[in-house]
Amino acid sequence: MELEKSQRPWGRYEVLQESSTHKVKCIWVDPGKRLSYQRHQKRAEHWYIVQGSAEVMLDGVISQPSIGQTITVAVGALHRITNIGSDEVIFVEVQTGTYFGEDDIERVEDDFGR
């Protein structure tokens, strides 16, 4: 089975594994870019920072996780990740919940007008 790959205005992602109970993605964020400030109603996300300098906003609280740190995004929590460095930020995202479709994204703020 060919796994999903997708280009986005902020970088790209690849789906590494998918089932009815979870989805695993590797996500690359380009320097100076950020994902939308968003939340999900049907899934939680767990991020493992692999490379780069990231800034995370989680329900209005900003942190700068180091490589090897994890961030847990609860169902319904507002979240975004920003690349504040000069190299790509790479993180592995493990989604758990009941539904993993892209239409479970509620964007509150988006740099790309989505």
A tleap script that builds the chain and sets N, CA, C and O, in Angstrom:
source leaprc.protein.ff14SB
mol = sequence {
  NMET GLU LEU GLU LYS SER GLN ARG PRO TRP
  GLY ARG TYR GLU VAL LEU GLN GLU SER SER
  THR HIE LYS VAL LYS CYS ILE TRP VAL ASP
  PRO GLY LYS ARG LEU SER TYR GLN ARG HIE
  GLN LYS ARG ALA GLU HIE TRP TYR ILE VAL
  GLN GLY SER ALA GLU VAL MET LEU ASP GLY
  VAL ILE SER GLN PRO SER ILE GLY GLN THR
  ILE THR VAL ALA VAL GLY ALA LEU HIE ARG
  ILE THR ASN ILE GLY SER ASP GLU VAL ILE
  PHE VAL GLU VAL GLN THR GLY THR TYR PHE
  GLY GLU ASP ASP ILE GLU ARG VAL GLU ASP
  ASP PHE GLY CARG
}
set mol.1.N position { 0.837 -1.183 0.000 }
set mol.1.CA position { 0.000 0.000 0.000 }
set mol.1.C position { 0.882 1.246 0.000 }
set mol.1.O position { 1.799 1.368 0.812 }
set mol.2.N position { 0.598 2.166 -0.913 }
set mol.2.CA position { 1.335 3.432 -1.000 }
set mol.2.C position { 0.852 4.363 0.105 }
set mol.2.O position { -0.341 4.646 0.213 }
set mol.3.N position { 1.782 4.834 0.920 }
set mol.3.CA position { 1.414 5.728 2.010 }
set mol.3.C position { 1.303 7.159 1.493 }
set mol.3.O position { 1.982 7.555 0.545 }
set mol.4.N position { 0.436 7.915 2.139 }
set mol.4.CA position { 0.135 9.278 1.730 }
set mol.4.C position { 1.320 10.209 1.972 }
set mol.4.O position { 1.952 10.173 3.028 }
set mol.5.N position { 1.608 11.048 0.966 }
set mol.5.CA position { 2.585 12.125 1.076 }
set mol.5.C position { 1.887 13.392 0.641 }
set mol.5.O position { 1.078 13.365 -0.287 }
set mol.6.N position { 2.186 14.509 1.296 }
set mol.6.CA position { 1.468 15.739 0.961 }
set mol.6.C position { 2.361 16.960 1.138 }
set mol.6.O position { 2.991 17.131 2.182 }
set mol.7.N position { 2.412 17.808 0.115 }
set mol.7.CA position { 3.079 19.107 0.207 }
set mol.7.C position { 2.092 20.103 0.791 }
set mol.7.O position { 0.902 20.055 0.481 }
set mol.8.N position { 2.568 20.988 1.618 }
set mol.8.CA position { 1.757 22.038 2.223 }
set mol.8.C position { 2.516 23.363 2.085 }
set mol.8.O position { 3.717 23.355 1.817 }
set mol.9.N position { 1.832 24.498 2.264 }
set mol.9.CA position { 2.549 25.779 2.143 }
set mol.9.C position { 3.624 25.975 3.199 }
set mol.9.O position { 4.512 26.809 3.026 }
set mol.10.N position { 3.559 25.220 4.292 }
set mol.10.CA position { 4.529 25.329 5.389 }
set mol.10.C position { 5.605 24.237 5.332 }
set mol.10.O position { 6.567 24.293 6.099 }
set mol.11.N position { 5.466 23.262 4.455 }
set mol.11.CA position { 6.419 22.146 4.376 }
set mol.11.C position { 5.760 20.921 3.789 }
set mol.11.O position { 5.120 21.000 2.741 }
set mol.12.N position { 5.911 19.770 4.461 }
set mol.12.CA position { 5.325 18.541 3.932 }
set mol.12.C position { 5.167 17.517 5.049 }
set mol.12.O position { 5.706 17.673 6.145 }
set mol.13.N position { 4.400 16.450 4.735 }
set mol.13.CA position { 4.307 15.325 5.659 }
set mol.13.C position { 4.165 14.033 4.897 }
set mol.13.O position { 3.743 14.013 3.741 }
set mol.14.N position { 4.527 12.947 5.568 }
set mol.14.CA position { 4.323 11.596 5.056 }
set mol.14.C position { 3.640 10.785 6.136 }
set mol.14.O position { 4.019 10.851 7.305 }
set mol.15.N position { 2.634 10.022 5.746 }
set mol.15.CA position { 1.980 9.105 6.673 }
set mol.15.C position { 2.827 7.832 6.716 }
set mol.15.O position { 3.061 7.198 5.687 }
set mol.16.N position { 3.281 7.469 7.908 }
set mol.16.CA position { 4.140 6.293 8.078 }
set mol.16.C position { 3.328 5.040 8.383 }
set mol.16.O position { 3.695 3.936 7.982 }
set mol.17.N position { 2.222 5.224 9.098 }
set mol.17.CA position { 1.371 4.092 9.477 }
set mol.17.C position { -0.030 4.611 9.747 }
set mol.17.O position { -0.211 5.731 10.225 }
set mol.18.N position { -1.022 3.777 9.433 }
set mol.18.CA position { -2.407 4.193 9.610 }
set mol.18.C position { -3.260 2.974 9.939 }
set mol.18.O position { -3.110 1.915 9.329 }
set mol.19.N position { -4.157 3.136 10.912 }
set mol.19.CA position { -5.104 2.080 11.248 }
set mol.19.C position { -6.383 2.734 11.756 }
set mol.19.O position { -6.515 3.958 11.712 }
set mol.20.N position { -7.315 1.936 12.233 }
set mol.20.CA position { -8.567 2.494 12.760 }
set mol.20.C position { -8.369 3.136 14.135 }
set mol.20.O position { -9.252 3.851 14.610 }
set mol.21.N position { -7.226 2.893 14.781 }
set mol.21.CA position { -7.004 3.423 16.132 }
set mol.21.C position { -5.903 4.481 16.213 }
set mol.21.O position { -5.774 5.165 17.229 }
set mol.22.N position { -5.113 4.619 15.151 }
set mol.22.CA position { -4.027 5.608 15.188 }
set mol.22.C position { -3.535 5.948 13.784 }
set mol.22.O position { -3.810 5.242 12.814 }
set mol.23.N position { -2.795 7.055 13.713 }
set mol.23.CA position { -2.104 7.450 12.481 }
set mol.23.C position { -0.767 8.029 12.899 }
set mol.23.O position { -0.696 8.780 13.872 }
set mol.24.N position { 0.300 7.689 12.175 }
set mol.24.CA position { 1.642 8.186 12.470 }
set mol.24.C position { 2.154 8.943 11.245 }
set mol.24.O position { 2.139 8.418 10.131 }
set mol.25.N position { 2.609 10.185 11.461 }
set mol.25.CA position { 3.133 11.019 10.385 }
set mol.25.C position { 4.540 11.488 10.735 }
set mol.25.O position { 4.871 11.665 11.907 }
set mol.26.N position { 5.359 11.685 9.713 }
set mol.26.CA position { 6.594 12.452 9.850 }
set mol.26.C position { 6.318 13.790 9.174 }
set mol.26.O position { 5.864 13.834 8.031 }
set mol.27.N position { 6.598 14.890 9.894 }
set mol.27.CA position { 6.257 16.229 9.429 }
set mol.27.C position { 7.514 17.082 9.368 }
set mol.27.O position { 8.296 17.128 10.318 }
set mol.28.N position { 7.699 17.761 8.231 }
set mol.28.CA position { 8.815 18.680 8.017 }
set mol.28.C position { 8.245 20.086 7.902 }
set mol.28.O position { 7.357 20.333 7.087 }
set mol.29.N position { 8.758 21.018 8.726 }
set mol.29.CA position { 8.310 22.412 8.680 }
set mol.29.C position { 9.478 23.260 8.189 }
set mol.29.O position { 10.560 23.234 8.775 }
set mol.30.N position { 9.255 24.012 7.111 }
set mol.30.CA position { 10.302 24.849 6.526 }
set mol.30.C position { 10.684 25.994 7.457 }
set mol.30.O position { 9.859 26.447 8.251 }
set mol.31.N position { 11.942 26.472 7.368 }
set mol.31.CA position { 12.377 27.595 8.200 }
set mol.31.C position { 11.449 28.801 8.040 }
set mol.31.O position { 11.075 29.169 6.926 }
set mol.32.N position { 11.083 29.414 9.182 }
set mol.32.CA position { 10.242 30.599 9.168 }
set mol.32.C position { 8.755 30.331 8.965 }
set mol.32.O position { 7.964 31.274 8.952 }
set mol.33.N position { 8.360 29.096 8.810 }
set mol.33.CA position { 6.947 28.761 8.562 }
set mol.33.C position { 6.311 28.184 9.819 }
set mol.33.O position { 6.996 27.752 10.746 }
set mol.34.N position { 4.968 28.190 9.822 }
set mol.34.CA position { 4.232 27.598 10.930 }
set mol.34.C position { 2.923 27.016 10.421 }
set mol.34.O position { 2.380 27.450 9.405 }
set mol.35.N position { 2.434 26.028 11.146 }
set mol.35.CA position { 1.145 25.437 10.840 }
set mol.35.C position { 0.058 26.344 11.391 }
set mol.35.O position { 0.342 27.246 12.178 }
set mol.36.N position { -1.179 26.113 10.986 }
set mol.36.CA position { -2.282 26.923 11.503 }
set mol.36.C position { -2.483 26.642 12.993 }
set mol.36.O position { -2.152 25.567 13.494 }
set mol.37.N position { -3.038 27.647 13.686 }
set mol.37.CA position { -3.443 27.481 15.084 }
set mol.37.C position { -4.783 26.770 15.007 }
set mol.37.O position { -5.757 27.335 14.508 }
set mol.38.N position { -4.845 25.535 15.497 }
set mol.38.CA position { -5.955 24.647 15.200 }
set mol.38.C position { -6.294 23.749 16.374 }
set mol.38.O position { -5.565 23.678 17.364 }
set mol.39.N position { -7.428 23.060 16.236 }
set mol.39.CA position { -7.803 22.038 17.211 }
set mol.39.C position { -8.565 20.932 16.495 }
set mol.39.O position { -9.035 21.093 15.369 }
set mol.40.N position { -8.670 19.797 17.194 }
set mol.40.CA position { -9.369 18.625 16.655 }
set mol.40.C position { -10.375 18.143 17.701 }
set mol.40.O position { -10.116 18.216 18.903 }
set mol.41.N position { -11.510 17.657 17.240 }
set mol.41.CA position { -12.541 17.155 18.138 }
set mol.41.C position { -12.491 15.642 18.323 }
set mol.41.O position { -13.071 15.113 19.272 }
set mol.42.N position { -11.797 14.939 17.414 }
set mol.42.CA position { -11.852 13.474 17.443 }
set mol.42.C position { -10.504 12.795 17.621 }
set mol.42.O position { -10.415 11.568 17.577 }
set mol.43.N position { -9.450 13.589 17.823 }
set mol.43.CA position { -8.131 12.977 18.011 }
set mol.43.C position { -7.229 13.815 18.906 }
set mol.43.O position { -7.337 15.039 18.975 }
set mol.44.N position { -6.336 13.108 19.588 }
set mol.44.CA position { -5.228 13.733 20.311 }
set mol.44.C position { -3.981 13.545 19.457 }
set mol.44.O position { -3.940 12.668 18.594 }
set mol.45.N position { -2.968 14.364 19.697 }
set mol.45.CA position { -1.707 14.229 18.974 }
set mol.45.C position { -0.560 14.214 19.974 }
set mol.45.O position { -0.609 14.868 21.016 }
set mol.46.N position { 0.465 13.458 19.635 }
set mol.46.CA position { 1.664 13.360 20.454 }
set mol.46.C position { 2.832 13.622 19.509 }
set mol.46.O position { 3.035 12.877 18.551 }
set mol.47.N position { 3.600 14.678 19.774 }
set mol.47.CA position { 4.692 15.083 18.900 }
set mol.47.C position { 6.029 14.737 19.537 }
set mol.47.O position { 6.238 14.981 20.725 }
set mol.48.N position { 6.932 14.170 18.747 }
set mol.48.CA position { 8.301 13.873 19.185 }
set mol.48.C position { 9.232 14.684 18.288 }
set mol.48.O position { 9.308 14.436 17.085 }
set mol.49.N position { 9.932 15.641 18.865 }
set mol.49.CA position { 10.804 16.531 18.101 }
set mol.49.C position { 12.094 15.793 17.738 }
set mol.49.O position { 12.796 15.284 18.611 }
set mol.50.N position { 12.394 15.744 16.441 }
set mol.50.CA position { 13.550 15.006 15.938 }
set mol.50.C position { 14.684 15.942 15.527 }
set mol.50.O position { 15.856 15.628 15.730 }
set mol.51.N position { 14.334 17.096 14.948 }
set mol.51.CA position { 15.359 18.014 14.436 }
set mol.51.C position { 14.834 19.438 14.436 }
set mol.51.O position { 13.638 19.670 14.262 }
set mol.52.N position { 15.735 20.385 14.632 }
set mol.52.CA position { 15.426 21.789 14.434 }
set mol.52.C position { 15.014 22.532 15.693 }
set mol.52.O position { 14.950 21.978 16.791 }
set mol.53.N position { 14.737 23.827 15.479 }
set mol.53.CA position { 14.338 24.731 16.561 }
set mol.53.C position { 12.862 25.057 16.400 }
set mol.53.O position { 12.467 25.786 15.489 }
set mol.54.N position { 12.057 24.509 17.294 }
set mol.54.CA position { 10.605 24.673 17.205 }
set mol.54.C position { 10.085 25.522 18.345 }
set mol.54.O position { 10.635 25.532 19.446 }
set mol.55.N position { 9.012 26.233 18.051 }
set mol.55.CA position { 8.234 26.913 19.085 }
set mol.55.C position { 6.820 26.339 18.999 }
set mol.55.O position { 6.227 26.272 17.922 }
set mol.56.N position { 6.298 25.932 20.141 }
set mol.56.CA position { 4.972 25.324 20.205 }
set mol.56.C position { 4.056 26.235 21.008 }
set mol.56.O position { 4.421 26.696 22.089 }
set mol.57.N position { 2.859 26.496 20.474 }
set mol.57.CA position { 1.824 27.171 21.243 }
set mol.57.C position { 0.720 26.151 21.506 }
set mol.57.O position { 0.132 25.594 20.579 }
set mol.58.N position { 0.452 25.919 22.797 }
set mol.58.CA position { -0.544 24.937 23.220 }
set mol.58.C position { -1.514 25.639 24.166 }
set mol.58.O position { -1.161 25.969 25.298 }
set mol.59.N position { -2.743 25.863 23.693 }
set mol.59.CA position { -3.747 26.614 24.467 }
set mol.59.C position { -3.188 27.940 24.980 }
set mol.59.O position { -3.403 28.303 26.137 }
set mol.60.N position { -2.469 28.661 24.117 }
set mol.60.CA position { -1.959 29.987 24.445 }
set mol.60.C position { -0.632 30.017 25.173 }
set mol.60.O position { -0.062 31.090 25.366 }
set mol.61.N position { -0.123 28.854 25.586 }
set mol.61.CA position { 1.152 28.784 26.303 }
set mol.61.C position { 2.256 28.417 25.312 }
set mol.61.O position { 2.148 27.423 24.593 }
set mol.62.N position { 3.317 29.226 25.280 }
set mol.62.CA position { 4.413 29.031 24.329 }
set mol.62.C position { 5.573 28.311 25.005 }
set mol.62.O position { 5.954 28.641 26.128 }
set mol.63.N position { 6.131 27.319 24.304 }
set mol.63.CA position { 7.327 26.621 24.785 }
set mol.63.C position { 8.255 26.388 23.605 }
set mol.63.O position { 7.846 26.484 22.448 }
set mol.64.N position { 9.507 26.082 23.913 }
set mol.64.CA position { 10.493 25.761 22.886 }
set mol.64.C position { 11.100 24.400 23.214 }
set mol.64.O position { 12.145 24.321 23.860 }
set mol.65.N position { 10.441 23.325 22.764 }
set mol.65.CA position { 10.924 21.989 23.096 }
set mol.65.C position { 12.263 21.688 22.430 }
set mol.65.O position { 12.540 22.134 21.317 }
set mol.66.N position { 13.071 20.932 23.132 }
set mol.66.CA position { 14.364 20.492 22.611 }
set mol.66.C position { 14.192 19.220 21.801 }
set mol.66.O position { 13.162 18.551 21.876 }
set mol.67.N position { 15.214 18.898 21.028 }
set mol.67.CA position { 15.225 17.629 20.298 }
set mol.67.C position { 15.107 16.498 21.320 }
set mol.67.O position { 15.806 16.484 22.333 }
set mol.68.N position { 14.210 15.550 21.035 }
set mol.68.CA position { 13.973 14.436 21.942 }
set mol.68.C position { 12.817 14.654 22.893 }
set mol.68.O position { 12.380 13.714 23.556 }
set mol.69.N position { 12.312 15.874 22.974 }
set mol.69.CA position { 11.169 16.136 23.846 }
set mol.69.C position { 9.870 15.795 23.137 }
set mol.69.O position { 9.807 15.765 21.908 }
set mol.70.N position { 8.829 15.537 23.932 }
set mol.70.CA position { 7.507 15.256 23.393 }
set mol.70.C position { 6.519 16.312 23.868 }
set mol.70.O position { 6.676 16.912 24.932 }
set mol.71.N position { 5.499 16.518 23.046 }
set mol.71.CA position { 4.410 17.428 23.360 }
set mol.71.C position { 3.124 16.623 23.214 }
set mol.71.O position { 2.933 15.936 22.210 }
set mol.72.N position { 2.250 16.703 24.197 }
set mol.72.CA position { 0.957 16.032 24.115 }
set mol.72.C position { -0.119 17.080 23.879 }
set mol.72.O position { -0.265 18.025 24.654 }
set mol.73.N position { -0.868 16.901 22.800 }
set mol.73.CA position { -1.958 17.796 22.432 }
set mol.73.C position { -3.261 17.042 22.678 }
set mol.73.O position { -3.592 16.114 21.939 }
set mol.74.N position { -3.992 17.433 23.704 }
set mol.74.CA position { -5.245 16.757 24.051 }
set mol.74.C position { -6.334 17.069 23.023 }
set mol.74.O position { -6.257 18.068 22.309 }
set mol.75.N position { -7.339 16.211 22.958 }
set mol.75.CA position { -8.506 16.469 22.117 }
set mol.75.C position { -9.071 17.835 22.486 }
set mol.75.O position { -9.286 18.122 23.664 }
set mol.76.N position { -9.312 18.680 21.482 }
set mol.76.CA position { -9.895 20.002 21.712 }
set mol.76.C position { -8.915 21.101 22.068 }
set mol.76.O position { -9.309 22.263 22.155 }
set mol.77.N position { -7.645 20.769 22.278 }
set mol.77.CA position { -6.648 21.788 22.646 }
set mol.77.C position { -6.198 22.553 21.396 }
set mol.77.O position { -5.943 21.958 20.349 }
set mol.78.N position { -6.105 23.870 21.523 }
set mol.78.CA position { -5.556 24.680 20.431 }
set mol.78.C position { -4.051 24.494 20.384 }
set mol.78.O position { -3.390 24.494 21.422 }
set mol.79.N position { -3.503 24.334 19.177 }
set mol.79.CA position { -2.078 24.065 19.057 }
set mol.79.C position { -1.523 24.532 17.718 }
set mol.79.O position { -2.239 24.641 16.723 }
set mol.80.N position { -0.211 24.805 17.733 }
set mol.80.CA position { 0.507 25.155 16.510 }
set mol.80.C position { 1.986 24.939 16.777 }
set mol.80.O position { 2.451 25.036 17.912 }
set mol.81.N position { 2.714 24.643 15.708 }
set mol.81.CA position { 4.172 24.540 15.794 }
set mol.81.C position { 4.767 25.481 14.752 }
set mol.81.O position { 4.280 25.569 13.625 }
set mol.82.N position { 5.825 26.180 15.147 }
set mol.82.CA position { 6.506 27.150 14.304 }
set mol.82.C position { 7.979 26.781 14.227 }
set mol.82.O position { 8.580 26.387 15.227 }
set mol.83.N position { 8.561 26.909 13.033 }
set mol.83.CA position { 9.995 26.718 12.868 }
set mol.83.C position { 10.661 28.072 13.082 }
set mol.83.O position { 10.504 28.979 12.264 }
set mol.84.N position { 11.404 28.212 14.179 }
set mol.84.CA position { 12.066 29.483 14.496 }
set mol.84.C position { 13.560 29.439 14.154 }
set mol.84.O position { 14.298 30.369 14.480 }
set mol.85.N position { 14.005 28.361 13.499 }
set mol.85.CA position { 15.419 28.216 13.162 }
set mol.85.C position { 15.678 28.361 11.675 }
set mol.85.O position { 14.798 28.756 10.910 }
set mol.86.N position { 16.905 28.033 11.275 }
set mol.86.CA position { 17.301 28.143 9.875 }
set mol.86.C position { 17.321 26.785 9.154 }
set mol.86.O position { 17.533 26.734 7.942 }
set mol.87.N position { 17.102 25.698 9.887 }
set mol.87.CA position { 16.992 24.359 9.300 }
set mol.87.C position { 15.559 23.865 9.448 }
set mol.87.O position { 14.783 24.413 10.231 }
set mol.88.N position { 15.215 22.830 8.694 }
set mol.88.CA position { 13.882 22.248 8.827 }
set mol.88.C position { 13.642 21.760 10.254 }
set mol.88.O position { 14.552 21.242 10.901 }
set mol.89.N position { 12.419 21.928 10.737 }
set mol.89.CA position { 11.976 21.243 11.947 }
set mol.89.C position { 11.359 19.930 11.483 }
set mol.89.O position { 10.538 19.914 10.566 }
set mol.90.N position { 11.752 18.843 12.110 }
set mol.90.CA position { 11.178 17.537 11.804 }
set mol.90.C position { 10.615 16.970 13.107 }
set mol.90.O position { 11.291 16.958 14.136 }
set mol.91.N position { 9.373 16.503 13.045 }
set mol.91.CA position { 8.799 15.820 14.197 }
set mol.91.C position { 7.922 14.672 13.747 }
set mol.91.O position { 7.371 14.676 12.647 }
set mol.92.N position { 7.805 13.686 14.628 }
set mol.92.CA position { 6.931 12.548 14.391 }
set mol.92.C position { 5.655 12.802 15.186 }
set mol.92.O position { 5.698 13.111 16.377 }
set mol.93.N position { 4.530 12.668 14.508 }
set mol.93.CA position { 3.224 12.905 15.129 }
set mol.93.C position { 2.465 11.583 15.203 }
set mol.93.O position { 2.253 10.921 14.187 }
set mol.94.N position { 2.061 11.208 16.408 }
set mol.94.CA position { 1.220 10.025 16.600 }
set mol.94.C position { -0.168 10.518 16.995 }
set mol.94.O position { -0.345 11.148 18.038 }
set mol.95.N position { -1.135 10.224 16.153 }
set mol.95.CA position { -2.517 10.602 16.420 }
set mol.95.C position { -3.249 9.406 17.016 }
set mol.95.O position { -3.122 8.285 16.523 }
set mol.96.N position { -4.020 9.650 18.087 }
set mol.96.CA position { -4.866 8.610 18.668 }
set mol.96.C position { -6.269 9.179 18.800 }
set mol.96.O position { -6.440 10.372 19.046 }
set mol.97.N position { -7.268 8.327 18.636 }
set mol.97.CA position { -8.643 8.794 18.744 }
set mol.97.C position { -9.577 7.942 17.922 }
set mol.97.O position { -9.351 6.748 17.731 }
set mol.98.N position { -10.636 8.576 17.437 }
set mol.98.CA position { -11.678 7.843 16.726 }
set mol.98.C position { -11.762 8.185 15.249 }
set mol.98.O position { -12.426 7.479 14.490 }
set mol.99.N position { -11.083 9.283 14.816 }
set mol.99.CA position { -11.166 9.710 13.418 }
set mol.99.C position { -9.943 10.553 13.106 }
set mol.99.O position { -9.533 11.379 13.921 }
set mol.100.N position { -9.346 10.346 11.913 }
set mol.100.CA position { -8.063 10.986 11.600 }
set mol.100.C position { -8.090 11.780 10.296 }
set mol.100.O position { -7.035 12.127 9.764 }
set mol.101.N position { -9.280 12.069 9.777 }
set mol.101.CA position { -9.401 12.806 8.522 }
set mol.101.C position { -8.961 14.255 8.648 }
set mol.101.O position { -9.017 14.852 9.723 }
set mol.102.N position { -8.519 14.810 7.516 }
set mol.102.CA position { -8.086 16.209 7.490 }
set mol.102.C position { -9.254 17.171 7.747 }
set mol.102.O position { -9.028 18.336 8.072 }
set mol.103.N position { -10.502 16.696 7.606 }
set mol.103.CA position { -11.645 17.571 7.865 }
set mol.103.C position { -11.966 17.694 9.353 }
set mol.103.O position { -12.946 18.343 9.719 }
set mol.104.N position { -11.148 17.074 10.223 }
set mol.104.CA position { -11.267 17.280 11.675 }
set mol.104.C position { -10.275 18.353 12.131 }
set mol.104.O position { -9.756 18.295 13.247 }
set mol.105.N position { -10.018 19.326 11.264 }
set mol.105.CA position { -9.155 20.458 11.609 }
set mol.105.C position { -10.027 21.704 11.665 }
set mol.105.O position { -10.643 22.093 10.673 }
set mol.106.N position { -10.071 22.328 12.847 }
set mol.106.CA position { -10.731 23.626 12.996 }
set mol.106.C position { -9.621 24.661 13.116 }
set mol.106.O position { -8.937 24.741 14.136 }
set mol.107.N position { -9.451 25.454 12.056 }
set mol.107.CA position { -8.396 26.469 12.048 }
set mol.107.C position { -8.913 27.760 12.680 }
set mol.107.O position { -9.940 28.296 12.264 }
set mol.108.N position { -8.192 28.255 13.691 }
set mol.108.CA position { -8.541 29.499 14.364 }
set mol.108.C position { -7.766 30.656 13.736 }
set mol.108.O position { -8.265 31.778 13.650 }
set mol.109.N position { -6.541 30.367 13.298 }
set mol.109.CA position { -5.678 31.369 12.665 }
set mol.109.C position { -4.793 30.629 11.674 }
set mol.109.O position { -4.267 29.558 11.977 }
set mol.110.N position { -4.628 31.218 10.462 }
set mol.110.CA position { -3.847 30.520 9.439 }
set mol.110.C position { -3.129 31.537 8.557 }
set mol.110.O position { -3.748 32.468 8.040 }
set mol.111.N position { -1.831 31.355 8.389 }
set mol.111.CA position { -1.022 32.278 7.575 }
set mol.111.C position { -1.331 32.168 6.084 }
set mol.111.O position { -0.935 33.036 5.307 }
set mol.112.N position { -2.034 31.107 5.675 }
set mol.112.CA position { -2.214 30.808 4.254 }
set mol.112.C position { -3.671 30.919 3.809 }
set mol.112.O position { -4.019 30.449 2.725 }
set mol.113.N position { -4.525 31.532 4.628 }
set mol.113.CA position { -5.902 31.800 4.236 }
set mol.113.C position { -6.781 30.582 4.060 }
set mol.113.O position { -7.745 30.609 3.294 }
set mol.114.N position { -6.445 29.485 4.783 }
set mol.114.CA position { -7.263 28.275 4.658 }
set mol.114.C position { -8.390 28.284 5.670 }
set mol.114.O position { -9.186 27.346 5.717 }
savepdb mol mol.pdb
quit
